[in-house]
Amino acid sequence: MKKIITVVFIFLASICLGQRKYTADKYFEDFAYKKSAELYEKIYNKGDESYEILSKLGDSYYFNSEFTNAEKWYATLMSKYEGQVASEYFFRYAQSLKSNGKIKESDKWLLKFSKINRNDSRGKALKENENYFSDYTKSEKKVFVNIKNLSLNTKYSDFGGFIYQNLFYFASTKPIGEKDKIYNWNKQPHLNIYKAEELFDDENQTVDLTNEERVQSISSKYHESNAVITSDGKTMYFTRTSFDGEKLIGGTNEVANLKIYKAENINGKWEHIRKLPFNNDNYSVGHPALSLDEKTLYFISDMPNGFGLTDIYKVSILENDTYSTPENLGAEINTEGREMFPFVTKDKTLYFASDGHLGLGALDVFESKMQDKTYTNPKNLGVPINSSYDDFAFVIDREKNSGFFSSNRKGGKGDDDIYSFMLYKCKEDITGIVSDESNENPIQGAVVKLIDSEGKVVAKKVTGENGNYTFIEVECEKDFVVVAEQDDYKSSMEKIRISKNDKIKVSKNLTLKPLIVGGQIVINPIYFDFGKFNIRDDAAHELEHVVTVMENHPEMVIKIESHTDSRGKRAYNKFLSDKRAKATRNYIISRGIRANRIESALGYGEEQLLNDCNDANQRKCTEEEHQKNRRSYFYITKGEGVIAINSDADELHDKLTNEEDKDKNEKINNRLLYRVQVGISSSPNKKNLFPNLDNLEVIRIGRYYKYFCCVSTSYEKAKEVRNKVKKIGYKDAYIVPFFDGKKIDIKEALLRNE
């Protein structure tokens, strides 16, 4: 009798387990993963450790984004059946591990997956970028900041959406009544579409949503989500579970799929709701997105012949409610996994969520730019947008410097939450003064360029009357080079790093070294190889300054002198220096300067030493002392009389051309004066070059004479005079201050004025 009872008990238990499995499978097939997971666990606890039970247990948790439990059951599955499982379980296990922060373990299983499916793009991506996790989590460049979990998020699923004017459309499973139907997938009510107003907090630089309300005119007793609206506000596209107004409509597999619907705004109410013609009862079509011109509709689908579980497609919107044939965006965008939630910006950048491209775990947000009518390789946005959990439904409004995305990451309020972000917008001003190195006078009309780290000129300014320039709102945390240029000066550049402090001014002054000083074109020493006279590359670089000056002044004529030190034989030194002078002349001519503009090119050897390092003392002299004697001069012999030139720092010798000027200078001695210089010449008898200027002062500086037209005790008055002089043709006139008969720089003069 006991045996009979035992047999009956086992038979009844077997029937009971079979019924539970049937029920669990039914819930699993209906996507009711919460319930199927519960039932499969009970079957497992009764002793069924079969491949089917373990794989469906893992899937039930995986498809519901419960990755801790998914990892547990996939680990059990792999420990028992690794040699038998379908390759996709290697990928799901790897994704579950990654979502739980086990990156190295995840990569190990993804590499196993790659060995099984060698052509699968998901495995290839890891081999091509083994440092992906560090790249995506430790980027130094700030883009998205002030991430905020919105105040309207609930313990249910809230996600979306779409920005229309100052409204944000999103979906939520929050219950709308006590009798709200529960959806078996996640044991939450069905999705409804809501709208809310954007609320910007300028002080904290965040954005929230307020005054939410359900869009009742498109609500049904089933799911609605992912609304997008045309710019005129007249048309809405949205996703809805397929039903005929009363009951769900299934395909051949009796599954009710998702479809895209279109609605028209009639007096503030969405009406004329209809399905788009490319929907199909046998597969899902959803997540609509519009191009900027609203002539292209993007969407996702699991239709046959795609690349993966869901792909992104597009259709052209034609006339009379017609559409082109759906076109897959291709293997650059779509993978063997899931691509979802497309969004297209004004510059045609495509944002979407994917678990097939290499990411931080589960769904990550990617961007792909349009170039030459094709999409670039998708780029993972990294943290803080992406996390180890699902991150999706990314939208951005660059005009407002803000956007939204959704995530079921840890620390949220419910299942899926909506987060807002601000675009990092740190701006600083760069200001400075460009001045003459020789006398510290400000240089008006200099061109200042701001160049980024890639060599691109991002801004250009011309200095004002006081030599000042300003670049407004330069991006923070970037490296730039500031370059100043002016005719007859060597260009100057300074590197600058913009810090993290918003709305402050960065000062960067630059000084320019004059190329024309005391009647010469002055450049750095020209070096030749020992015993040779060919023009080296570094010498050619310096000689370009001479070429530039002569191009700026077509009437200028120069003569070239070349000198050596005393070492070597005197005759050879003269021969070599003469060859070098003529090689220098030939180079300048080769650059397009007419030969008749070079009066002579002579070498003097060691005949004109600047110090005592002659034959008798050459062994006593240092290399630096010998170097002073190895030099070239470019003297201006013609044309300089009409060129206003900034003087060098030599001491002024106040020698006036007549007794009247001398007496005048003595009378005004011991006072602060401002003179306006209009020219320079090697002769004191060039007043005829300034026929419309009276009372010219001529002051000798070394071998050259400076011409000053006016004297004033007021800097402001001197500026007025200088401007008038410029208007009558002396465009390079500038102010030179003197104190007690000695020239001083402009900064000292202004301080003495105070």
LOPA-576702 format. One record per residue (C-alpha): x, y, z. Coordinates in steps of 0.1 Angstrom, whole numbers, plus 5000, padded with zeros to 4 digits. Layout:
<atoms>
XYZ ...
</atoms>
This chain:
<atoms>
500050005000 502850245009 504450174975 501250254958 500850584977 504450674969 503950604932 500750814932 502551094951 505451104926 502951094897 500951374911 504151584918 505251524882 501851644869 502151954892 505652034880 504551994844 501652224849 503952484866 506352464837 503552504812 502352814831 505852954834 506452904797 503153074789 504053384810 507553384794 506153374759 503753664768 506753864781 505453854817 509053814830 508253894866 505853604868 507853364847 510953424869 508953354900 507653024886 510952904871 512652954905 510052734921 510552464895 514352484900 513952454938 511952144932 515051984916 514752074879 518252204869 517752154832 519252374805 515852514796 514852614832 518252784839 518452964806 514853094809 515453194845 518453404834 516453554805 513453644827 515753854849 517953984820 514954104799 513654284829 517054454836 517454274869 521154204863 522154074898 519753784895 520453744858 524153704866 523453444892 521353214870 523553264839 526553164861 524752844871 523852784835 527452824824 528852604851 526652314840 526252364803 528952594789 529752354761 526052334750 524652684754 523752904725 526453174719 524053454727 524153344764 527853424765 526953784755 524053814779 526253674808 529053924798 526554214798 525154104832 528554094847 529454434833 526254584847 527254454881 530654624879 532654304871 534454444840 537354204837 535153904842 532754044816 535454104791 536653744795 533253604786 532853854757 536153724743 534753374746 531653494727 533953644700 535753314695 532453134689 530953414667 534053554649 532053774626 529853924653 530554304656 530054294694 532954074701 535154244675 534654584692 536454464724 539454344705 539754684687 539454884720 540554694750 540855024770 537155114763 536155114800 538755364809 538055584779 534355594786 534655664824 537655884828 537256154800 538856484810 536656674787 533456804804 530356794782 527256704803 527056844838 524556904866 522756574861 519356594880 516856324888 513556504880 511156574908 508156414889 509856064888 507855794906 508455444919 507155334885 508655354851 509155714838 511055764806 511155964774 510856184755 510656484732 511156864736 508557084719 508957454726 509057474764 507257134769 508656794774 506756484764 507456154782 505855824791 505055684825 503455374840 502155574871 498655454878 495755684867 493155514888 492455234912 491355004884 494355074862 495254744845 498554584855 500954484827 502454134832 505954214819 506954424849 503854424871 503254794865 500254974849 500355044811 502255344797 500655674791 502055984774 502456304796 503656654790 505256894815 506857244814 510557294816 511757484847 515257634846 517157714877 519657974866 521357994900 522157624902 522257574864 519757284864 516457204847 513357034861 509856964849 506657104864 502857114858 502656764843 499456644827 498456334808 497756374771 494256224774 493256244738 495655974727 495355754759 493955404755 493755104779 497054984764 500655124760 501355464744 504855624745 507555794725 505656094711 507256334686 505556654673 506156854641 507457204645 504157364636 502457154664 499857004640 501056644638 502156384664 503756044658 503755804687 504155434696 501155224707 500454854712 498454724683 494754714690 491554784670 489955014696 488654724717 491154444718 494754374710 495654264675 498253984672 500153844642 500653484632 502353424666 499353584684 501653844699 500454204699 503354414685 504154784687 503055014659 503555384650 500455604649 499855944636 497456204651 496356564641 495956854664 492356974660 491657274683 494157154709 492956794708 494756504691 492356344666 492256144634 494555884650 495655624624 498355364619 501255424595 501055204564 504455034569 503354884603 502954504604 501054264627 503954024626 506654254640 507054574660 507554924647 508155204672 510155484687 509555754660 511956044655 511956324629 514656484609 515056864610 513256924578 510556674589 510756484556 512356174571 510955954599 513355734619 512055444639 513155104652 511854754643 512554384646 511254324611 512954034592 516354064575 517654314600 521054294617 519954224652 517154214677 515954564669 517454794642 517055164633 515255234600 514055544582 511355634556 510755944536 507456124544 505656174511 502456344501 498956214509 499856014540 502355794520 505855684529 508855524511 509955174517 511755134551 515455164548 517855004573 520555254585 523154974580 525854794598 527655114609 524755184632 522954854637 524454554654 523454204664 521954344696 519354614703 519454964688 516655184701 515355534709 516755734679 516956114681 518256344653 519556694660 519657004638 523156924626 521956574616 523756404645 522056074654 521755974690 520555634699 520655364726 522455024720 523554724739 525454594708 528054864705 530854844732 529555014763 529555024801 526754774805 523154714792 521955004770 524355294764 523755614745 525855674714 526155954688 526955924651 527556234629 526556264593 529456304569 529156284531 525656134535 526855844556 527055804594 530355794612 531355514636 529155564667 530855714697 529855614733 528955934753 530555784784 529855894819 527856074833 525155994806 525955624805 526255384835 526355014841 522554994837 520155094809 520655444796 518455554768 515955814753 518556084750 517356424736 519256754735 518357124728 521657304721 519957644720 518957594756 522157414765 520157134781 518556794775 517156474790 517856104791 516355804810 518055544831 517255264855 520655314872 521155274909 520055554932 516955634912 513455674925 511855384907 512155154877 513155394849 513755754858 514156074837 517256274842 518056624830 521456764822 523057094812 525757134786 529057244800 529457604791 532357764808 533458084790 536258324797 537458644781 541058674770 542359034771 545759184766 547859474752 550259444722 553259674727 556659754711 559359564728 561859844723 559960124739 556859954754 554560184734 551160024726 550759914689 547560004672 546259794643 548159474652 546359154642 545858914671 544858554663 543458284687 544557944675 543257614690 545257294697 544557164662 546057474645 542757634635 542258004638 539158034659 539058414663 540858724650 541059074664 542759404656 544259604684 542659934694 544260274699 545860164732 547059834717 544359644735 542459334722 539759104737 538458764728 535058714743 533658394757 536458144750 535757784760 537357674793 539757394799 541357414765 544757504752 545257794728 548057994712 547658374710 549658524680 550158894674 551359024640 552059374626 553959504596 557659554602 557559354634 558458994643 555358814652 554958704688 553058414703 552158294737 550557964749 547557994771 545457744791 541957844799 541057734834 537757604849 536557934862 533558064843 533158434835 536658554844 539158744824 542458604814 545258854807 547858784781 550059074769 552359044739 555359244729 556559274692 560159314683 560559584656 562359474624 563359824615 565559984641 567860284636 567760264599 568359894597 566359574592 567259384624 566859014625 568458734646 572058634636 572358434604 574458124609 576457944583 578157604585 581957624592 583857734561 580657744540 578358014526 575257834515 571957954531 570857704558 567157644566 567357834599 569058124581 566358124554 563758154582 565358474595 565858614560 562158584554 561758884578 563859094555 561858984525 558559074543 559759414553 560859494517 557559364504 555759594528 557859894515 558259864477 560460174475 562960054501 566559994490 569059814513 572759724514 574059404530 577259384551 578759054564 581359034591 583458754607 585458714639 589258734639 589958364639 591358224607 593358404581 592458764574 592258724536 590158414538 587758574563 587158864539 586658614510 584258404531 582258694544 581858844509 580558504496 578058494525 576858854518 576258774482 574558434490 572358634513 571558884485 570858594461 568358434485 566458764489 566358804451 565158444447 562158534469 560958794444 562759114455 564159304425 567959294423 568159674419 566659714454 569859574469 572459844465 575459624475 576359304493 579859324507 581959124531 584359294555 585858994571 587459094605 588059454595 585259604617 585359414650 582959534677 585359444706 588959374713 588959014701 591559084674 594358854663 596358934694 593558864719 591558604701 592558324725 591558534755 588058584742 585058374750 582858214723 580158464731 582558754726 583658614692 579958564683 579358934686 581758994657 580058734634 577158934621 575259074591 573759414586 570859514564 571059894561 568260094546 569660334521 566560464504 562860494513 563260524550 562460894551 558760834546 558560544570 557660614606 559760374627 559760294664 563160374679 565360134697 566360164734 569560364727 570160674748 568860984731 571361254722 569461574723 571161754695 568962004678 569662144643 569662514652 569962744682 566262834682 565362464687 568162434713 566862724733 563362584730 564462254744 566262414773 563062614782 560962304783 563562084801 562661924834 559061874822 556961584809 556361624772 554761414745 556161434710 554661294678 557261114657 556561104620 559760974604 563460884605 566260954581 570060924578 570061294570 568961604590 567961774558 564861584549 562261834560 561061854524 559561514529 557061664553 555761964533 552462014552 554061994587 555462304604 557862344633 559562004628 561961894654 564961684644 566761484670 569861274662 570060924676 573460774667 573760794630 570060864623 567761154628 564161134642 561561384630 558961514655 556161734644 554461844676 555061884713 552361874741 552261854778 549061654776 548761294765 545161344754 546161644734 549061454719 546661174708 544461434691 547461574672 548661224663 545261134649 545161454628 548661384615 547561034605 544561174586 546861394564 548961094553 551361004581 549660684590 552460544612 552860854634 552960764671 553560934705 556960934722 557061074758 560061264773 560861354808 563761594817 564761574781 565061194782 562760954764 560660734787 558060464780 554460544778 553560354810 555960564831 554660884815 551060804823 552060724859 553761064861 550661234848 548661084877 
</atoms>
